Amino acid sequence: MNTEVILKSSDILRTENVIKTYISGEIEVAALNKINISIKKGEFTAIAGPSGSGKSTLLNLLSGLDKPTSGIVYINELPISNMSGNELSDFRRDHIGFIFQSYNLIPVLTVKENIEYIMLIQGIPEEERHHRVNDILKDVGLVEMGNRRPAQLSGGQQQRVAIARAVVSRPDIILADEPTANLDSVTANNLIDMMKSLNETKGITFLFSTHDKRIMDHSKRLIILKDGIIDSDN
């Protein structure tokens, strides 16, 4: 019994029998069926599968952006699928980093201000915020771009800013939804290498939803979904 508790407590994220169904007319469609996964600190994991397999649905549930029909999603042993309102918003802000394929940068803010934004909401002191921003700009190779706005950057540079923003607030886990989908091969490979370096040098935990074989090939663990169930987990 004690061993089981120790094993569970080492999981940053885990699910228990997560099911998600949608109603289409009079038909009930099972998007996910009894999903049980666990992610430990320092993992670099990809969730993959064909279109309609449920990977985006699963990422939405793991992030708290949607709720399962039944089952529970835990982050740091807290049941986020049971949270609502401000409690869930505050938890996501402090514990989960997000990277989207559309970057989701604030166009009127500079690179530095975009990266700093979540820390500002968290109430981190100004000196500490600026120190972290300067450090992460070095890590993502954008030191000279700090005062530019998103429209002045290439797609790859914008995604580097999005990664920096996700990392700098020091969340427990970073969830990345198709982060290379809009990028050319060279840019995508450079970004994957950069995220893998952040994972290996800083112990940052990444979980991807992707159909990009390059991310799958670089992942230390690959979870394949098929028709809403886990087809393989290696």
C-alpha positions as semicolon CSV with decimal commas, in nm:
position;residue;x (nm);y (nm);z (nm)
1;M;0,000;0,000;0,000
2;N;0,277;0,245;0,088
3;T;0,458;0,161;-0,235
4;E;0,149;0,246;-0,436
5;V;0,120;0,587;-0,267
6;I;0,487;0,663;-0,338
7;L;0,448;0,569;-0,703
8;K;0,139;0,783;-0,745
9;S;0,289;1,082;-0,570
10;S;0,580;1,083;-0,819
11;D;0,339;1,143;-1,107
12;I;0,302;1,502;-1,223
13;L;-0,005;1,404;-1,423
14;R;-0,225;1,096;-1,426
15;T;-0,571;0,993;-1,534
16;E;-0,813;0,738;-1,395
17;N;-1,057;0,577;-1,639
18;V;-1,116;0,898;-1,832
19;I;-1,411;0,883;-2,071
20;K;-1,532;1,160;-2,301
21;T;-1,851;1,123;-2,502
22;Y;-2,031;1,365;-2,733
23;I;-2,394;1,365;-2,837
24;S;-2,456;1,398;-3,209
25;G;-2,833;1,404;-3,262
26;E;-2,953;1,084;-3,101
27;I;-2,613;0,917;-3,129
28;E;-2,359;0,905;-2,846
29;V;-2,003;0,917;-2,978
30;A;-1,716;0,798;-2,756
31;A;-1,417;1,026;-2,823
32;L;-1,212;0,867;-2,543
33;N;-1,276;0,542;-2,360
34;K;-1,117;0,456;-2,024
35;I;-0,786;0,637;-2,067
36;N;-0,528;0,562;-1,798
37;I;-0,190;0,733;-1,832
38;S;0,071;0,877;-1,597
39;I;0,344;1,130;-1,669
40;K;0,645;1,171;-1,442
41;K;0,874;1,472;-1,400
42;G;1,123;1,513;-1,682
43;E;0,936;1,313;-1,944
44;F;0,940;1,416;-2,310
45;T;0,629;1,239;-2,435
46;A;0,422;1,255;-2,752
47;I;0,058;1,156;-2,791
48;A;-0,003;1,065;-3,153
49;G;-0,263;0,898;-3,370
50;P;-0,467;0,945;-3,685
51;S;-0,717;1,227;-3,725
52;G;-1,016;1,159;-3,503
53;S;-0,822;0,933;-3,267
54;G;-0,890;1,160;-2,969
55;K;-0,547;1,316;-2,909
56;S;-0,665;1,679;-2,912
57;T;-0,962;1,588;-2,695
58;L;-0,728;1,421;-2,449
59;L;-0,495;1,721;-2,434
60;N;-0,794;1,948;-2,364
61;L;-0,893;1,724;-2,074
62;L;-0,540;1,704;-1,937
63;S;-0,513;2,084;-1,945
64;G;-0,845;2,145;-1,774
65;L;-0,980;2,325;-2,083
66;D;-1,254;2,060;-2,097
67;K;-1,397;1,810;-1,850
68;P;-1,430;1,434;-1,890
69;T;-1,773;1,273;-1,903
70;S;-1,644;1,044;-1,630
71;G;-1,310;0,963;-1,470
72;I;-1,058;1,199;-1,312
73;V;-0,752;1,395;-1,426
74;Y;-0,494;1,462;-1,156
75;I;-0,203;1,706;-1,160
76;N;0,022;1,679;-0,856
77;E;-0,247;1,452;-0,710
78;L;-0,506;1,732;-0,726
79;P;-0,821;1,642;-0,922
80;I;-0,835;1,925;-1,173
81;S;-1,135;1,770;-1,349
82;N;-1,334;1,843;-1,031
83;M;-1,223;2,208;-1,016
84;S;-1,421;2,492;-1,162
85;G;-1,416;2,870;-1,203
86;N;-1,136;3,071;-1,048
87;E;-0,982;2,769;-0,876
88;L;-0,920;2,598;-1,209
89;S;-0,802;2,919;-1,380
90;D;-0,554;2,991;-1,102
91;F;-0,430;2,631;-1,106
92;R;-0,370;2,634;-1,481
93;R;-0,188;2,967;-1,455
94;D;0,051;2,841;-1,188
95;H;0,105;2,477;-1,286
96;I;0,052;2,427;-1,662
97;G;0,239;2,583;-1,953
98;F;0,074;2,591;-2,295
99;I;0,219;2,594;-2,646
100;F;-0,029;2,623;-2,934
101;Q;0,022;2,581;-3,309
102;S;-0,116;2,934;-3,359
103;Y;0,136;3,082;-3,109
104;N;-0,134;3,288;-2,925
105;L;0,096;3,585;-2,863
106;I;-0,049;3,924;-2,769
107;P;0,013;4,143;-3,077
108;V;0,042;4,478;-2,896
109;L;0,309;4,352;-2,654
110;T;0,679;4,317;-2,722
111;V;0,860;3,984;-2,706
112;K;0,977;4,059;-2,352
113;E;0,629;4,167;-2,244
114;N;0,469;3,855;-2,394
115;I;0,714;3,632;-2,208
116;E;0,667;3,828;-1,886
117;Y;0,287;3,837;-1,901
118;I;0,201;3,521;-1,702
119;M;0,458;3,605;-1,433
120;L;0,299;3,948;-1,402
121;I;-0,039;3,786;-1,335
122;Q;0,127;3,551;-1,086
123;G;0,254;3,850;-0,889
124;I;0,624;3,769;-0,929
125;P;0,838;4,075;-0,835
126;E;0,962;4,291;-1,121
127;E;1,332;4,223;-1,069
128;E;1,277;3,848;-1,070
129;R;1,056;3,872;-1,381
130;H;1,320;4,065;-1,575
131;H;1,595;3,828;-1,465
132;R;1,396;3,524;-1,585
133;V;1,302;3,691;-1,916
134;N;1,665;3,777;-1,994
135;D;1,776;3,422;-1,911
136;I;1,508;3,254;-2,125
137;L;1,576;3,486;-2,419
138;K;1,930;3,346;-2,420
139;D;1,798;2,989;-2,403
140;V;1,570;3,037;-2,705
141;G;1,815;3,248;-2,906
142;L;1,613;3,570;-2,915
143;V;1,825;3,812;-2,714
144;E;1,825;4,068;-2,997
145;M;1,448;4,041;-3,052
146;G;1,324;4,141;-2,707
147;N;1,176;4,476;-2,808
148;R;1,006;4,357;-3,128
149;R;0,637;4,281;-3,157
150;P;0,503;3,947;-3,289
151;A;0,421;4,087;-3,635
152;Q;0,792;4,166;-3,678
153;L;0,892;3,802;-3,625
154;S;0,891;3,492;-3,843
155;G;0,665;3,200;-3,753
156;G;0,955;3,010;-3,600
157;Q;1,057;3,309;-3,391
158;Q;0,700;3,356;-3,270
159;Q;0,688;2,993;-3,162
160;R;1,017;3,040;-2,975
161;V;0,853;3,327;-2,787
162;A;0,554;3,103;-2,710
163;I;0,787;2,833;-2,578
164;A;0,977;3,089;-2,369
165;R;0,649;3,218;-2,225
166;A;0,542;2,864;-2,135
167;V;0,875;2,778;-1,971
168;V;0,956;3,101;-1,786
169;S;0,678;3,076;-1,525
170;R;0,821;2,737;-1,421
171;P;0,507;2,522;-1,453
172;D;0,498;2,157;-1,353
173;I;0,425;2,044;-1,708
174;I;0,409;2,197;-2,056
175;L;0,132;2,081;-2,288
176;A;0,202;2,144;-2,656
177;D;-0,071;2,108;-2,918
178;E;0,079;2,054;-3,266
179;P;0,359;2,307;-3,197
180;T;0,533;2,251;-3,533
181;A;0,222;2,234;-3,753
182;N;0,269;2,573;-3,921
183;L;0,646;2,560;-3,964
184;D;0,884;2,450;-4,238
185;S;1,104;2,146;-4,181
186;V;1,423;2,330;-4,087
187;T;1,245;2,560;-3,841
188;A;1,048;2,270;-3,693
189;N;1,363;2,063;-3,640
190;N;1,537;2,356;-3,471
191;L;1,242;2,404;-3,236
192;I;1,226;2,036;-3,148
193;D;1,600;2,038;-3,072
194;M;1,552;2,346;-2,855
195;M;1,265;2,190;-2,656
196;K;1,460;1,868;-2,613
197;S;1,756;2,071;-2,483
198;L;1,528;2,250;-2,233
199;N;1,398;1,909;-2,126
200;E;1,744;1,760;-2,081
201;T;1,923;2,059;-1,924
202;K;1,642;2,199;-1,707
203;G;1,428;1,890;-1,646
204;I;1,121;2,055;-1,800
205;T;0,837;1,809;-1,862
206;F;0,683;1,821;-2,210
207;L;0,370;1,643;-2,333
208;F;0,284;1,684;-2,702
209;S;-0,025;1,617;-2,907
210;T;0,109;1,574;-3,259
211;H;0,100;1,405;-3,595
212;D;0,455;1,526;-3,671
213;K;0,686;1,226;-3,711
214;R;0,984;1,444;-3,618
215;I;0,842;1,500;-3,269
216;M;0,753;1,132;-3,240
217;D;1,107;1,032;-3,337
218;H;1,260;1,267;-3,077
219;S;1,024;1,171;-2,795
220;K;1,145;0,944;-2,519
221;R;0,795;0,796;-2,493
222;L;0,524;0,762;-2,756
223;I;0,157;0,706;-2,673
224;I;-0,056;0,606;-2,974
225;L;-0,431;0,663;-2,965
226;K;-0,667;0,482;-3,198
227;D;-1,045;0,519;-3,193
228;G;-1,037;0,678;-2,849
229;I;-0,828;0,414;-2,672
230;I;-0,455;0,370;-2,608
231;D;-0,329;0,144;-2,883
232;S;0,033;0,144;-2,760
233;D;0,251;0,313;-2,498
234;N;0,628;0,279;-2,539
